[in-house]
Amino acid sequence: MIDNFLNIGMMHYLIFAFILFLTGLLGVVVSRNLLRIVMSLFILTVSIVLSFLTFGCYCDNSLDNANIISIFILMVSVLQIIMAVVILYKIYQTNEYLDAEKIKDKEN
């Protein structure tokens, strides 16, 4: 009984990646704070990498190729997040807030 409970298969990882994807998507759609939107985009990227690793492990029976490509994707994603945070910092310096609706209203 306990062996069946602890046996984690491919579907468990894909369900977890799907839940992460929906969480990130909800954060992008609902949030008005630009920093929260950037963090939600990073959660989306992590969920995509997790599903890629899952398929790489279960289809190829090794993580060598999937690990290399996933590390590359995560490095590019971290660089994008760093650039987005720098841009958000500059926006905050000029506007004193990161609310997307207020920034949009200020431009009009």
N, C-alpha and C positions, 0 to 999 in steps of 0.2 A: 504493500500500500504506500509506504513512504517513498519507495523508489520511483513510483509513477508520479508522485507529487513533486519530486526534485528533478525530474527529467525535463530539462528546458529544451524545447525544439525551435525550429525556424519560425514557426507561427508566433511564438511568444515574443521573439525579437521584432518581428514585423508589426505586431499589434502595439508594442511599446513605441516603435518608430512612428506608427500612425497616430498614436495619442500625442507624442511630441509634436508631430507636424500640425495636428489640429490645434494644439495649444499655441504654437507659434503663429499660425494663421489667425486665430482668434485675437491674439495680441496685436497683430498688424491691423486688423480690420477695426477693432473696437477702440484701441488706444489713441489718444490725442497727443500724448507726450512723445516727442521725437526720439528721446533716449530709449523709451520703452519699445518703440517701434524697431529701433536698431537691435535691441536685445532679442526681440521676437524673431527678427530675420536670422540672427545667429542660431536660435533654437531650431528654426526651419532647416538651416544648413546641417546642424548636428543630426537631425532626424534623417536627412537624406544620406549622410555618411554612414549612419547606423544601418540603414536598409541596404546600402551598397556593401558594407562589410558582411552583413548577414547572407546576402546572395553569393558573395565571393567565397565565404567559408563553406556554405552548404553545397554549392554547385561544383567547386573546384577541390574541396577537401583540404585546402591549405589557405593560410591567410597572407602568404607572401606578396602576391600581386595586389590584393585588395588593401593591405596595410600601406603599401607604398603610395598608391593613388589616394587613399583616404588621408594620409598625412599631408600630401601635397594640397588636397582640397581644403583641409583645415588650416594650413598655413596661409593660403590665399584668403580664406575667410577671415582669419584673424587680422591680416593686413587691411582688409576692407573695413573691418570694425574699428581699427585704430584710426584710419582716415576719416570715417564717419564721426567718431568721437571728437576728433580735432575740428571738423567742420561744425559740429554741434556746439563746441566750446566757443568758436568764433561767433556763432549765431547768438549764444547766450550773452556774450560780452556786449553785443550791440543792442539786444532787445530786452535783456534781463528776464527772459522766460523762454521755455521750449515748447509752448503750446502751439500746435500746428494751426488751430483755428485763429488764434490771436495774430500769428505771423501772417496768415493769409489775409485777415481783415486789415492789418496795418499797411499792406502793399496797395490796397485799393484806395 
